[in-house]
Every structure is written in structure tokens, then in C-alpha cells.
Amino acid sequence: MANETAIEFVEVFKSFEAQPVLKGLDLWVPQSEITTILGPSGCGKSVTLKHVIGIERADMGKVVVAGYDMERIRHSELIALRKRIGVLFQSSALFDSMTVKENVAFGLRMHTRMTEEEIAERVHVCLDAVRLAGTEARMPVELSGGMRKRAALARAIAMEPDFILYDEPTTGLDPNTSSVVGDYILKLQSELNVTSVVVTHDMPLARRVSDRVALLYEGKAVVQGAMEDVEASGNEIFELFVQGRLG
């Protein structure tokens, strides 16, 4: 039985300063699966994520997240929905002036009534999940690029989200570290049973972690489905993307 739809874009259009970015995007993200959004730079991948979080609103069309119409969602509902979404930003976006513990605890202190003892335990659990236990007192500058990604991932799961959004999670990492990031995407998916959306141009990562993929090009999803089906489809644009020839 197919999983229910967790996120859906229906004929979504979005322009910035009269420059069209999304041009009738249709996208389906099943619940409790990993959907990877592929595409060249500037095709609208990160803009799509911003619609899921509610940072951007569609000019036309419909975006539905966890049953909420993002055009009609109330402010209080949007705040509650955002608490259910963990985000791993492309730059990791750790606060440089905070320790690892303070970074992971940030959302817990902002949005929960947990005691400091409960927060410390939750931080330990999250850091242990990404094999960073013992780094609580370190500063982000003391961590390698891969460790910063993992610390950011610990922060993303601290609120026990229903959704995790990964924005270019392997950008700037060497192949071995990128492979480790892939390990943790799969590990957390297995352990947390979340709905994950991975935005990337990293084909080895996409092949490894994806239940479904969607290729964005010129503001639309030109092909989407299970990775094996998409690779077997013979879609010309997908083949050009895989070959690195899609500008």
C-alpha cells in the first residue's frame, strides 16, 4: 500500500522581481519516505523547500504540507508546523558564538518547557545518534566540516520532527565525508520514520538514499518516481543531468 501524501505541490508558480523560478511545479512527497529533489543550480530546488517551511508563498497554485494549505494556514498553525520540521541547511548554519550543546539545545529552549536536565539528556541523545557524544563543550570552529554537518543534524532532530529537510547536505564535503552524511540520512530515516526531502545535485547520494526522486528543470518537475524507474525511463533531460551536461 502506497504511503499517504505528506507534501504536495499543484501547479505552483513563483517569480522574484518578474523572474519566474517555479513555472507550474507539480510534486508529490509520500509520508515516511526519502524524496530527493535533483536539478541544476537555479532550477528552484531551494525555493521549493522555502515553500514547505512557509518562508515563501506561491504566486499561483497550491502547496499542502501535513494537510495544511500553505496559502490559508493561520500564523499559529504555521508556528506549530515549523516545530515539526527539522532543517539541515547547506552551510550547517551553526551559531558560532554557541557551544555544540547550546546549538543543539536552541530549539528546545525556545519552544519547549523542558528542564535544563531534560534538555541536557535530549542533547546527549541527539549527539550520540550522530556519534558526536562528548563534543558538547566544543565550539563550531573546533569541528571539521563533516562534524559541523553532524552537529547541525543533531540540532535538526532535537525537536523530534515529523519532517527533515536537507538542503545540499554534501556540498563542500569530500567523498568519504559525503558518504558518512548519507549513512546518517538513512540511519535517522530508519530510526525516526520521518518524511525526508533531500535537495542535492549529488547523484551518488541520491542513488543511495532515495525512495523517490524528482528532477526540476526550468521550474517544473520533468520526471519523478522511484529512482530505478526514473533511471530506466530514458528521460532525455534526466540523462543530460546525470552526464553533467544540463546547464
QUISULSUL-V596539 format. One record per pair of residues at least 12 apart in sequence whose C-alpha atoms are under 10 Angstrom apart, sorted by the first residue. I is the first residue (numbers start at 1). J is the second residue. D is the distance in whole Angstrom. If there is no record, write none. Layout:
BEGIN
i: {I & I}
j: {J & J}
d: {D & D}
END
This chain:
BEGIN
i: {2 & 2 & 3 & 3 & 3 & 3 & 3 & 4 & 4 & 4 & 4 & 4 & 4 & 5 & 5 & 5 & 5 & 5 & 5 & 5 & 5 & 5 & 5 & 6 & 6 & 6 & 6 & 6 & 6 & 6 & 6 & 6 & 6 & 6 & 6 & 6 & 6 & 6 & 7 & 7 & 7 & 7 & 7 & 7 & 7 & 7 & 7 & 7 & 7 & 7 & 7 & 7 & 7 & 8 & 8 & 8 & 8 & 8 & 8 & 8 & 8 & 8 & 8 & 8 & 8 & 8 & 8 & 9 & 9 & 9 & 9 & 9 & 9 & 9 & 9 & 9 & 9 & 9 & 9 & 9 & 9 & 9 & 10 & 10 & 10 & 10 & 10 & 10 & 10 & 10 & 10 & 10 & 11 & 11 & 11 & 11 & 11 & 11 & 11 & 11 & 11 & 11 & 11 & 12 & 12 & 12 & 12 & 12 & 12 & 12 & 12 & 12 & 12 & 12 & 12 & 12 & 12 & 12 & 13 & 13 & 13 & 13 & 13 & 13 & 13 & 13 & 13 & 13 & 14 & 14 & 14 & 14 & 14 & 14 & 14 & 14 & 14 & 14 & 14 & 15 & 15 & 15 & 16 & 20 & 20 & 20 & 21 & 21 & 21 & 21 & 21 & 21 & 21 & 21 & 21 & 21 & 22 & 22 & 22 & 22 & 22 & 22 & 22 & 22 & 22 & 22 & 22 & 22 & 22 & 22 & 23 & 23 & 23 & 23 & 23 & 23 & 23 & 23 & 24 & 24 & 24 & 24 & 24 & 24 & 24 & 25 & 25 & 25 & 25 & 25 & 25 & 25 & 25 & 25 & 25 & 25 & 25 & 26 & 26 & 26 & 26 & 26 & 26 & 26 & 26 & 26 & 26 & 27 & 27 & 27 & 27 & 27 & 27 & 27 & 27 & 27 & 27 & 28 & 28 & 28 & 28 & 28 & 28 & 28 & 29 & 29 & 29 & 29 & 29 & 29 & 29 & 29 & 30 & 30 & 30 & 30 & 30 & 31 & 31 & 31 & 31 & 31 & 31 & 31 & 32 & 32 & 32 & 32 & 32 & 32 & 32 & 32 & 32 & 32 & 33 & 33 & 33 & 33 & 33 & 33 & 33 & 33 & 33 & 33 & 33 & 33 & 34 & 34 & 34 & 34 & 34 & 34 & 34 & 34 & 34 & 34 & 34 & 34 & 34 & 34 & 34 & 34 & 34 & 35 & 35 & 35 & 35 & 35 & 35 & 35 & 35 & 35 & 35 & 35 & 35 & 35 & 35 & 35 & 35 & 35 & 36 & 36 & 36 & 36 & 36 & 36 & 36 & 36 & 36 & 36 & 36 & 36 & 36 & 36 & 36 & 36 & 36 & 36 & 36 & 36 & 36 & 36 & 36 & 37 & 37 & 37 & 37 & 37 & 37 & 37 & 37 & 37 & 37 & 37 & 37 & 37 & 37 & 37 & 37 & 37 & 38 & 38 & 38 & 38 & 38 & 38 & 38 & 38 & 38 & 38 & 38 & 38 & 38 & 38 & 38 & 38 & 38 & 38 & 39 & 39 & 39 & 39 & 39 & 39 & 39 & 39 & 39 & 39 & 39 & 39 & 39 & 39 & 39 & 39 & 39 & 39 & 40 & 40 & 40 & 40 & 40 & 40 & 40 & 40 & 40 & 40 & 40 & 41 & 41 & 41 & 41 & 41 & 41 & 42 & 42 & 42 & 42 & 42 & 43 & 43 & 43 & 43 & 43 & 43 & 43 & 43 & 44 & 44 & 44 & 44 & 44 & 45 & 45 & 45 & 45 & 45 & 45 & 45 & 45 & 45 & 45 & 46 & 46 & 46 & 46 & 46 & 46 & 48 & 48 & 48 & 48 & 49 & 49 & 49 & 49 & 49 & 49 & 49 & 51 & 51 & 51 & 51 & 51 & 52 & 52 & 52 & 52 & 52 & 52 & 52 & 52 & 52 & 53 & 53 & 53 & 53 & 53 & 53 & 53 & 53 & 53 & 53 & 53 & 54 & 54 & 54 & 54 & 54 & 54 & 54 & 56 & 56 & 57 & 57 & 58 & 58 & 59 & 65 & 65 & 66 & 66 & 66 & 66 & 68 & 79 & 80 & 81 & 81 & 81 & 82 & 82 & 82 & 83 & 83 & 83 & 83 & 83 & 83 & 83 & 83 & 83 & 84 & 84 & 84 & 84 & 84 & 84 & 84 & 85 & 85 & 85 & 85 & 85 & 85 & 85 & 85 & 85 & 85 & 85 & 85 & 86 & 86 & 86 & 86 & 86 & 86 & 86 & 86 & 86 & 86 & 86 & 86 & 86 & 86 & 86 & 86 & 87 & 87 & 87 & 87 & 87 & 87 & 87 & 87 & 87 & 87 & 87 & 87 & 87 & 88 & 88 & 88 & 88 & 88 & 88 & 88 & 88 & 88 & 88 & 88 & 88 & 88 & 88 & 88 & 88 & 89 & 89 & 89 & 89 & 89 & 89 & 89 & 89 & 89 & 90 & 90 & 90 & 90 & 90 & 90 & 90 & 90 & 90 & 90 & 90 & 91 & 91 & 91 & 91 & 91 & 91 & 91 & 91 & 91 & 91 & 92 & 92 & 92 & 92 & 92 & 92 & 92 & 92 & 92 & 92 & 92 & 92 & 92 & 92 & 92 & 93 & 93 & 93 & 93 & 94 & 94 & 94 & 94 & 94 & 94 & 94 & 94 & 95 & 95 & 95 & 95 & 96 & 96 & 96 & 97 & 97 & 97 & 98 & 98 & 98 & 98 & 99 & 99 & 99 & 99 & 99 & 99 & 99 & 99 & 100 & 100 & 100 & 100 & 100 & 100 & 100 & 100 & 100 & 100 & 100 & 100 & 100 & 100 & 100 & 100 & 100 & 101 & 101 & 101 & 101 & 101 & 101 & 101 & 101 & 101 & 101 & 101 & 101 & 101 & 101 & 101 & 102 & 102 & 102 & 102 & 102 & 102 & 102 & 102 & 103 & 103 & 103 & 103 & 103 & 103 & 103 & 103 & 104 & 104 & 104 & 104 & 104 & 104 & 104 & 104 & 104 & 104 & 104 & 104 & 104 & 104 & 104 & 104 & 104 & 105 & 105 & 105 & 105 & 105 & 105 & 105 & 105 & 105 & 105 & 106 & 106 & 106 & 106 & 106 & 107 & 107 & 107 & 107 & 107 & 108 & 108 & 108 & 108 & 108 & 111 & 112 & 119 & 120 & 122 & 122 & 122 & 122 & 122 & 123 & 123 & 123 & 123 & 123 & 124 & 124 & 124 & 125 & 125 & 126 & 126 & 126 & 126 & 126 & 126 & 126 & 126 & 126 & 126 & 127 & 127 & 127 & 127 & 127 & 127 & 127 & 127 & 128 & 129 & 129 & 129 & 129 & 129 & 129 & 129 & 129 & 130 & 130 & 130 & 130 & 130 & 130 & 130 & 130 & 130 & 130 & 130 & 130 & 130 & 130 & 131 & 131 & 131 & 131 & 131 & 132 & 132 & 132 & 132 & 132 & 133 & 135 & 135 & 136 & 140 & 144 & 145 & 145 & 145 & 145 & 145 & 146 & 146 & 146 & 146 & 146 & 146 & 146 & 146 & 146 & 146 & 147 & 147 & 149 & 149 & 149 & 149 & 149 & 149 & 150 & 150 & 150 & 150 & 153 & 153 & 153 & 153 & 153 & 153 & 157 & 157 & 160 & 160 & 161 & 161 & 161 & 161 & 162 & 162 & 162 & 162 & 162 & 163 & 163 & 163 & 163 & 163 & 163 & 163 & 164 & 164 & 164 & 164 & 164 & 164 & 164 & 164 & 165 & 165 & 165 & 165 & 165 & 166 & 166 & 166 & 166 & 166 & 166 & 167 & 167 & 167 & 167 & 168 & 168 & 168 & 168 & 168 & 169 & 169 & 169 & 169 & 169 & 169 & 169 & 169 & 169 & 170 & 170 & 170 & 170 & 170 & 170 & 171 & 171 & 171 & 175 & 175 & 178 & 178 & 178 & 179 & 179 & 179 & 181 & 182 & 182 & 182 & 182 & 182 & 183 & 183 & 183 & 184 & 185 & 185 & 185 & 185 & 185 & 186 & 186 & 186 & 189 & 196 & 196 & 197 & 197 & 197 & 198 & 198 & 199 & 199 & 201 & 201 & 201 & 201 & 202 & 203 & 203 & 206 & 207 & 207 & 207 & 208 & 209 & 210 & 210 & 210 & 211 & 211 & 211 & 211 & 212 & 212 & 212 & 212 & 212 & 212 & 212 & 213 & 213 & 213 & 213 & 213 & 213 & 213 & 214 & 214 & 214 & 214 & 215 & 215 & 215 & 215 & 216 & 216 & 217 & 217 & 217 & 217 & 217 & 222 & 222 & 222 & 222 & 223 & 223 & 223 & 223 & 224}
j: {30 & 31 & 29 & 30 & 31 & 32 & 33 & 28 & 29 & 30 & 31 & 32 & 66 & 28 & 29 & 30 & 31 & 32 & 64 & 65 & 66 & 67 & 195 & 28 & 29 & 30 & 31 & 32 & 33 & 64 & 65 & 66 & 67 & 68 & 162 & 163 & 195 & 196 & 27 & 28 & 29 & 30 & 31 & 52 & 63 & 64 & 65 & 66 & 67 & 68 & 163 & 195 & 197 & 25 & 26 & 27 & 28 & 29 & 30 & 52 & 62 & 63 & 64 & 65 & 66 & 67 & 69 & 24 & 25 & 26 & 27 & 28 & 29 & 48 & 51 & 52 & 58 & 61 & 62 & 63 & 64 & 65 & 24 & 25 & 26 & 27 & 28 & 60 & 61 & 62 & 63 & 64 & 23 & 24 & 25 & 26 & 27 & 58 & 60 & 61 & 62 & 63 & 220 & 24 & 25 & 26 & 27 & 48 & 51 & 57 & 58 & 59 & 60 & 61 & 62 & 63 & 219 & 220 & 25 & 26 & 57 & 58 & 59 & 60 & 61 & 62 & 219 & 220 & 44 & 47 & 48 & 51 & 56 & 57 & 58 & 59 & 60 & 61 & 219 & 58 & 59 & 60 & 59 & 44 & 218 & 219 & 42 & 43 & 44 & 45 & 47 & 48 & 217 & 218 & 219 & 220 & 43 & 44 & 45 & 47 & 48 & 58 & 59 & 60 & 216 & 217 & 218 & 219 & 220 & 221 & 44 & 60 & 61 & 217 & 218 & 219 & 220 & 221 & 60 & 61 & 62 & 218 & 219 & 220 & 221 & 44 & 48 & 61 & 62 & 63 & 216 & 217 & 218 & 219 & 220 & 221 & 222 & 61 & 62 & 63 & 214 & 216 & 219 & 220 & 221 & 222 & 224 & 48 & 63 & 213 & 214 & 215 & 216 & 220 & 221 & 223 & 224 & 64 & 212 & 213 & 214 & 221 & 224 & 225 & 65 & 195 & 196 & 197 & 212 & 213 & 214 & 225 & 195 & 196 & 197 & 211 & 212 & 66 & 162 & 163 & 193 & 194 & 195 & 196 & 162 & 163 & 189 & 190 & 192 & 193 & 194 & 195 & 196 & 211 & 163 & 189 & 190 & 193 & 194 & 195 & 196 & 197 & 209 & 210 & 211 & 212 & 164 & 165 & 185 & 186 & 189 & 193 & 194 & 195 & 196 & 197 & 198 & 206 & 209 & 210 & 211 & 212 & 213 & 165 & 195 & 196 & 197 & 198 & 199 & 206 & 209 & 210 & 211 & 212 & 213 & 214 & 224 & 225 & 226 & 227 & 165 & 166 & 196 & 197 & 198 & 199 & 200 & 201 & 203 & 205 & 206 & 207 & 209 & 210 & 211 & 212 & 213 & 214 & 215 & 224 & 225 & 226 & 227 & 49 & 167 & 168 & 197 & 198 & 199 & 200 & 201 & 206 & 210 & 212 & 213 & 214 & 215 & 216 & 221 & 224 & 168 & 198 & 199 & 200 & 201 & 202 & 203 & 206 & 213 & 214 & 215 & 216 & 217 & 221 & 224 & 238 & 241 & 242 & 199 & 200 & 201 & 202 & 214 & 215 & 216 & 217 & 218 & 219 & 221 & 222 & 237 & 238 & 241 & 242 & 246 & 247 & 200 & 201 & 215 & 216 & 217 & 218 & 241 & 244 & 245 & 246 & 247 & 200 & 201 & 216 & 217 & 246 & 247 & 216 & 217 & 218 & 219 & 247 & 215 & 216 & 217 & 218 & 219 & 220 & 221 & 247 & 216 & 217 & 218 & 219 & 220 & 167 & 168 & 198 & 199 & 200 & 201 & 215 & 216 & 217 & 219 & 90 & 166 & 167 & 168 & 199 & 200 & 63 & 199 & 216 & 219 & 87 & 165 & 166 & 167 & 197 & 198 & 199 & 63 & 64 & 65 & 70 & 71 & 64 & 65 & 66 & 70 & 81 & 82 & 85 & 165 & 197 & 65 & 70 & 78 & 79 & 81 & 82 & 83 & 85 & 86 & 87 & 165 & 70 & 71 & 73 & 78 & 79 & 81 & 82 & 70 & 71 & 70 & 71 & 70 & 71 & 71 & 81 & 163 & 81 & 84 & 162 & 163 & 81 & 111 & 111 & 161 & 162 & 163 & 161 & 162 & 163 & 107 & 108 & 111 & 112 & 159 & 160 & 161 & 162 & 163 & 157 & 159 & 160 & 161 & 162 & 163 & 164 & 156 & 157 & 159 & 160 & 161 & 162 & 163 & 164 & 165 & 194 & 195 & 196 & 152 & 153 & 154 & 155 & 156 & 157 & 158 & 159 & 160 & 161 & 162 & 163 & 164 & 165 & 166 & 196 & 152 & 153 & 155 & 156 & 157 & 161 & 163 & 164 & 165 & 166 & 167 & 196 & 197 & 149 & 150 & 151 & 152 & 153 & 154 & 155 & 156 & 157 & 164 & 165 & 166 & 167 & 168 & 169 & 198 & 149 & 152 & 153 & 156 & 165 & 166 & 167 & 168 & 169 & 149 & 152 & 166 & 167 & 168 & 169 & 170 & 171 & 172 & 199 & 200 & 145 & 148 & 149 & 152 & 167 & 168 & 169 & 170 & 171 & 172 & 140 & 145 & 146 & 147 & 148 & 149 & 150 & 151 & 152 & 153 & 155 & 166 & 167 & 168 & 169 & 140 & 148 & 149 & 152 & 139 & 140 & 141 & 148 & 149 & 151 & 152 & 155 & 139 & 140 & 141 & 152 & 139 & 140 & 141 & 139 & 140 & 141 & 137 & 138 & 139 & 140 & 135 & 136 & 137 & 138 & 139 & 140 & 141 & 142 & 123 & 127 & 132 & 134 & 135 & 136 & 137 & 138 & 139 & 140 & 142 & 143 & 148 & 151 & 152 & 154 & 155 & 119 & 120 & 123 & 124 & 127 & 133 & 134 & 135 & 136 & 137 & 138 & 139 & 151 & 154 & 155 & 119 & 120 & 123 & 136 & 137 & 138 & 139 & 155 & 123 & 136 & 139 & 140 & 151 & 152 & 154 & 155 & 119 & 120 & 122 & 123 & 124 & 126 & 127 & 136 & 151 & 152 & 153 & 154 & 155 & 156 & 157 & 158 & 159 & 119 & 120 & 122 & 123 & 124 & 126 & 154 & 155 & 158 & 159 & 119 & 123 & 155 & 158 & 159 & 155 & 156 & 157 & 158 & 159 & 122 & 123 & 155 & 158 & 159 & 159 & 159 & 158 & 136 & 154 & 157 & 158 & 159 & 160 & 136 & 154 & 155 & 157 & 158 & 136 & 154 & 158 & 154 & 158 & 150 & 151 & 153 & 154 & 155 & 156 & 157 & 158 & 159 & 160 & 150 & 151 & 152 & 153 & 154 & 155 & 157 & 158 & 154 & 150 & 153 & 154 & 157 & 184 & 187 & 188 & 191 & 147 & 149 & 150 & 151 & 152 & 153 & 154 & 180 & 181 & 183 & 184 & 185 & 187 & 188 & 147 & 150 & 151 & 154 & 184 & 147 & 148 & 150 & 151 & 154 & 151 & 147 & 151 & 151 & 152 & 173 & 170 & 172 & 173 & 174 & 177 & 169 & 170 & 172 & 173 & 174 & 176 & 177 & 178 & 180 & 181 & 177 & 181 & 169 & 170 & 173 & 177 & 178 & 181 & 169 & 180 & 181 & 184 & 166 & 169 & 181 & 184 & 185 & 188 & 188 & 192 & 192 & 194 & 192 & 193 & 194 & 195 & 192 & 193 & 194 & 195 & 196 & 189 & 192 & 193 & 194 & 195 & 196 & 197 & 185 & 188 & 189 & 194 & 195 & 196 & 197 & 198 & 195 & 196 & 197 & 198 & 199 & 185 & 196 & 197 & 198 & 199 & 200 & 197 & 198 & 199 & 200 & 198 & 199 & 200 & 201 & 202 & 181 & 182 & 185 & 198 & 199 & 200 & 201 & 202 & 205 & 182 & 199 & 200 & 201 & 202 & 205 & 200 & 201 & 202 & 204 & 205 & 202 & 204 & 205 & 204 & 205 & 208 & 205 & 204 & 205 & 206 & 208 & 209 & 205 & 208 & 209 & 209 & 198 & 205 & 208 & 209 & 210 & 208 & 209 & 210 & 209 & 210 & 211 & 210 & 212 & 213 & 210 & 213 & 213 & 214 & 215 & 241 & 242 & 244 & 242 & 241 & 242 & 227 & 227 & 228 & 231 & 227 & 227 & 226 & 227 & 228 & 225 & 226 & 227 & 228 & 224 & 225 & 226 & 227 & 228 & 229 & 230 & 225 & 226 & 227 & 228 & 229 & 230 & 231 & 226 & 227 & 230 & 238 & 230 & 237 & 238 & 241 & 237 & 238 & 237 & 238 & 241 & 246 & 247 & 235 & 236 & 237 & 238 & 235 & 236 & 237 & 238 & 238}
d: {8 & 9 & 9 & 6 & 6 & 7 & 8 & 10 & 9 & 6 & 5 & 9 & 10 & 7 & 6 & 4 & 6 & 9 & 9 & 9 & 8 & 9 & 10 & 8 & 6 & 5 & 5 & 8 & 9 & 8 & 6 & 5 & 7 & 10 & 10 & 9 & 7 & 10 & 8 & 6 & 5 & 7 & 8 & 8 & 7 & 6 & 5 & 6 & 8 & 9 & 10 & 9 & 10 & 10 & 7 & 6 & 5 & 6 & 9 & 9 & 8 & 6 & 5 & 7 & 9 & 9 & 10 & 9 & 6 & 5 & 5 & 7 & 9 & 9 & 9 & 9 & 10 & 8 & 6 & 5 & 7 & 9 & 7 & 6 & 5 & 7 & 9 & 9 & 6 & 5 & 6 & 9 & 8 & 4 & 5 & 5 & 9 & 10 & 7 & 5 & 7 & 9 & 9 & 5 & 5 & 7 & 9 & 10 & 10 & 10 & 6 & 7 & 6 & 4 & 6 & 7 & 9 & 9 & 7 & 10 & 10 & 6 & 6 & 5 & 6 & 9 & 8 & 9 & 9 & 9 & 9 & 10 & 9 & 8 & 5 & 5 & 7 & 9 & 9 & 9 & 7 & 10 & 10 & 10 & 9 & 8 & 8 & 7 & 6 & 10 & 8 & 10 & 10 & 7 & 5 & 9 & 8 & 6 & 9 & 8 & 8 & 9 & 9 & 10 & 9 & 9 & 7 & 4 & 6 & 10 & 10 & 9 & 10 & 10 & 7 & 5 & 6 & 10 & 8 & 8 & 10 & 10 & 7 & 6 & 9 & 10 & 9 & 8 & 10 & 10 & 8 & 10 & 10 & 6 & 5 & 6 & 9 & 9 & 9 & 9 & 10 & 10 & 10 & 7 & 6 & 9 & 10 & 10 & 9 & 10 & 8 & 10 & 10 & 9 & 7 & 10 & 8 & 10 & 9 & 10 & 9 & 10 & 9 & 9 & 9 & 8 & 9 & 8 & 8 & 9 & 9 & 10 & 7 & 9 & 10 & 9 & 9 & 9 & 9 & 9 & 9 & 8 & 5 & 8 & 9 & 9 & 8 & 9 & 9 & 5 & 5 & 4 & 7 & 10 & 10 & 8 & 10 & 8 & 7 & 5 & 6 & 8 & 10 & 8 & 6 & 8 & 9 & 10 & 9 & 9 & 8 & 10 & 8 & 6 & 5 & 6 & 7 & 10 & 7 & 5 & 5 & 6 & 8 & 10 & 8 & 6 & 5 & 6 & 9 & 9 & 9 & 6 & 6 & 5 & 5 & 8 & 10 & 9 & 9 & 10 & 10 & 9 & 8 & 6 & 5 & 6 & 7 & 9 & 10 & 9 & 6 & 9 & 8 & 6 & 8 & 6 & 5 & 6 & 8 & 10 & 10 & 10 & 9 & 10 & 10 & 10 & 7 & 6 & 5 & 6 & 8 & 9 & 10 & 9 & 6 & 5 & 6 & 7 & 9 & 9 & 10 & 8 & 6 & 6 & 5 & 8 & 8 & 8 & 7 & 6 & 5 & 6 & 9 & 9 & 10 & 9 & 9 & 10 & 9 & 7 & 6 & 10 & 8 & 5 & 5 & 6 & 9 & 10 & 9 & 10 & 10 & 9 & 7 & 10 & 8 & 10 & 9 & 7 & 9 & 8 & 7 & 9 & 8 & 9 & 10 & 7 & 7 & 10 & 8 & 10 & 10 & 10 & 8 & 10 & 9 & 9 & 9 & 10 & 9 & 6 & 5 & 6 & 6 & 8 & 10 & 10 & 7 & 8 & 8 & 6 & 9 & 9 & 10 & 10 & 6 & 8 & 10 & 9 & 7 & 9 & 9 & 10 & 10 & 7 & 9 & 7 & 9 & 10 & 9 & 10 & 10 & 10 & 7 & 9 & 8 & 8 & 9 & 8 & 7 & 9 & 9 & 8 & 10 & 8 & 7 & 10 & 8 & 10 & 9 & 9 & 9 & 10 & 9 & 9 & 8 & 10 & 8 & 6 & 10 & 8 & 10 & 9 & 9 & 7 & 9 & 9 & 7 & 9 & 9 & 8 & 9 & 10 & 7 & 7 & 9 & 7 & 9 & 9 & 10 & 8 & 10 & 9 & 9 & 9 & 10 & 10 & 10 & 9 & 10 & 9 & 10 & 9 & 8 & 10 & 8 & 10 & 7 & 9 & 7 & 9 & 10 & 10 & 7 & 7 & 4 & 5 & 6 & 9 & 8 & 9 & 8 & 9 & 5 & 6 & 5 & 6 & 7 & 10 & 9 & 10 & 10 & 8 & 10 & 8 & 4 & 6 & 8 & 8 & 8 & 6 & 8 & 6 & 5 & 6 & 9 & 9 & 9 & 8 & 9 & 5 & 8 & 9 & 8 & 6 & 5 & 6 & 8 & 10 & 10 & 8 & 9 & 10 & 6 & 6 & 9 & 8 & 6 & 9 & 8 & 6 & 5 & 6 & 9 & 7 & 9 & 9 & 8 & 9 & 9 & 8 & 6 & 5 & 7 & 7 & 9 & 10 & 8 & 5 & 5 & 6 & 8 & 7 & 9 & 9 & 10 & 10 & 9 & 8 & 9 & 9 & 9 & 8 & 10 & 8 & 9 & 10 & 9 & 10 & 10 & 7 & 6 & 9 & 8 & 6 & 8 & 10 & 10 & 9 & 10 & 8 & 10 & 9 & 9 & 7 & 10 & 7 & 10 & 8 & 9 & 8 & 6 & 9 & 9 & 8 & 10 & 10 & 7 & 6 & 7 & 7 & 8 & 9 & 9 & 9 & 6 & 8 & 9 & 7 & 6 & 5 & 5 & 7 & 10 & 10 & 9 & 9 & 9 & 10 & 7 & 5 & 6 & 6 & 6 & 7 & 10 & 9 & 9 & 7 & 9 & 10 & 9 & 9 & 8 & 6 & 8 & 9 & 10 & 10 & 8 & 4 & 6 & 8 & 9 & 9 & 10 & 9 & 10 & 10 & 9 & 8 & 9 & 10 & 10 & 9 & 9 & 9 & 9 & 9 & 8 & 8 & 9 & 7 & 9 & 10 & 9 & 6 & 9 & 8 & 8 & 9 & 7 & 7 & 9 & 6 & 4 & 8 & 9 & 7 & 9 & 6 & 8 & 8 & 6 & 10 & 10 & 9 & 7 & 7 & 9 & 10 & 10 & 8 & 9 & 10 & 8 & 9 & 10 & 7 & 7 & 9 & 9 & 9 & 7 & 7 & 9 & 9 & 9 & 9 & 10 & 10 & 7 & 9 & 10 & 8 & 8 & 8 & 10 & 7 & 8 & 9 & 10 & 9 & 9 & 10 & 9 & 9 & 5 & 7 & 9 & 7 & 6 & 10 & 10 & 8 & 7 & 10 & 9 & 6 & 8 & 10 & 9 & 9 & 9 & 10 & 7 & 10 & 9 & 9 & 8 & 10 & 9 & 10 & 6 & 8 & 10 & 8 & 7 & 10 & 9 & 10 & 7 & 10 & 9 & 9 & 9 & 8 & 9 & 10 & 10 & 8 & 10 & 8 & 7 & 9 & 10 & 10 & 9 & 10 & 10 & 10 & 10 & 8 & 7 & 9 & 9 & 10 & 9 & 9 & 7 & 9 & 10 & 6 & 8 & 8 & 8 & 9 & 10 & 8 & 9 & 9 & 10 & 10 & 8 & 10 & 9 & 7 & 8 & 9 & 10 & 9 & 9 & 9 & 10 & 9 & 9 & 8 & 9 & 9 & 10 & 7 & 9 & 8 & 8 & 5 & 6 & 9 & 10 & 10 & 9 & 5 & 5 & 6 & 8 & 9 & 10 & 9 & 7 & 6 & 5 & 6 & 8 & 9 & 6 & 5 & 6 & 8 & 9 & 8 & 6 & 5 & 6 & 8 & 8 & 6 & 5 & 7 & 7 & 5 & 5 & 7 & 8 & 7 & 9 & 10 & 8 & 8 & 7 & 10 & 9 & 9 & 8 & 10 & 8 & 9 & 7 & 8 & 8 & 9 & 8 & 10 & 10 & 9 & 9 & 8 & 9 & 7 & 9 & 9 & 9 & 6 & 9 & 7 & 7 & 10 & 9 & 8 & 10 & 9 & 10 & 10 & 7 & 10 & 9 & 6 & 9 & 9 & 9 & 10 & 9 & 10 & 9 & 8 & 9 & 10 & 10 & 10 & 9 & 9 & 10 & 9 & 9 & 7 & 8 & 7 & 9 & 10 & 10 & 10 & 8 & 7 & 10 & 8 & 6 & 7 & 9 & 7 & 5 & 4 & 6 & 9 & 9 & 9 & 6 & 6 & 6 & 9 & 10 & 8 & 10 & 9 & 9 & 9 & 10 & 9 & 9 & 7 & 9 & 10 & 9 & 8 & 9 & 10 & 9 & 10 & 9 & 10 & 8 & 8 & 7 & 10 & 9 & 8 & 10}
END
